[in-house]
Amino acid sequence: MVSNTALVTFVRQHIRSVWGLELLILLRADASRCWVEEDLVRELRASQMVVAANLRKLEDSSLVVLDDSGCWRYRSGPGVLGDLCTELQTAY
């Protein structure tokens, strides 16, 4: 279990908004699934701009990856990042 301070720091550094949190949770739900951006927009009922901005932030944070076929996947974070994602999802 991670500390509340670590969780708050993680959110401040890696999550732009509730949209970013829900996007991360969606991608983590089936880490083997390859999502095209349009499917994420439809699933989250968000704008393309919101989804794209949050994907880039999560990519910069090494939480998601854009593969060679142009689709997005959750990148199982190394140890602590993965634990923080789990704790964040539980808290949400």
Order of alpha helices (4+ residues) and beta strands (2+ residues): alpha-alpha-alpha-alpha-beta-beta-alpha
